[in-house]
């Protein structure tokens, strides 16, 4: 569940799709868009720009622009900016222009301004330090330290 800037509550579920509760009524968003039919949502994140980020099991990452109702999809099949995996377990922000995406196979960083994807393997030289590549939690604390949780 995630609350957006306007106070609406977004609820994602396994095989149940995406619902929004505005305080009075529920609205169902299923399928997420006309090109994809995955209804298994694992993670949600609403950012300061009124964008809802939706992590799915098997279809990657969606961005739902709450201002324009437009959908954007990011996945492993993107030739220029692929995700590590289409199983997205965690989403968090680093700055207004950075989104951290925890997947089954590591961490991707999306620049939300230019939509360029990069990767983070745990060190500055991009070598892996995680015992498990499956990233289940990402959190940036008040000291600007990035906390990453995995299976091990």
Secondary structure, DSSP 8 states (H G I E B T S, - for coil): -EE-TT--EEEEETTTEEEEE-SS-EEEE-SSBTTB----EEEEEE-TTSEEEEEEBSS-EEEEETTTTEEEEE-TT-SSS--S-SBEEEEEEEETTEEEEEETTEEEEEETTTTEEEEE-SSTT-----S-S-EEEEEE-TTS-EEEEE--
